[in-house]
Amino acid sequence: MREEIKFNPLMITLYLFFTILVAGVWLQVFTNHLIWHGKWELWVFLIATFLVVYKFSLLGFMGLFGTPAITLTERDIHITSSGYRIRWNDILQVELEEAETLGVKTYTTLLTLKYDNQHIYKPEDPLMDVYHKYVNEYNGPFKISMTELKGDNQSIYVLIEGFYLTYRDKVL
């Protein structure tokens, strides 16, 4: 059995817009300051900005070309935005977190692992691996933002939880 959850079209548009905006600022800073002044602080800023632009452009183009945001199989969950594959039997708990900011409710699915991050399949892309190595150190459990996904938040959560409850005790 295999289920695919697509990216939200609005998020694809925002990812691509953000990529173009930041790339334009990056190019402006590069041409105006680095070539003439050569300050090392700007190089650090540009490298960090490049990693962020890389991630958002990658997600935008994946969504544009129909790559699923999440793929659920009998064996694991593949989270495209982070590049990780996590086996169901390595997950301790699946929770739905609700937050409200300025009157807007957002939902996040939290995947708490039984073990440390060494037991998951890491991204094949080395830049994404470096990016998420530092991001996940501060985030705790794996988070799946429901705003990135196309469909109803509750039904997506029920689908993910259903796969977890069905396949968590099976070793494939």
Buried (B, 14 or more C-beta within 10 A) or exposed (E): EEBBBBBBEEBBEBBBEBBBEBBEEBEEBBEEBBEEEEEEEBEEBBEEBBBBBBBBBBBBBBBBEEBBBBBBBEBBBBBBBBBBBBBBBBBEEBEBEEEEEEEEEEBBBBBEBEEEBEEBEBBEBEBBBEBBEEEBEEEEBBBBBBEBBBEEBEEBBEBBBEBBEEBBEEEE
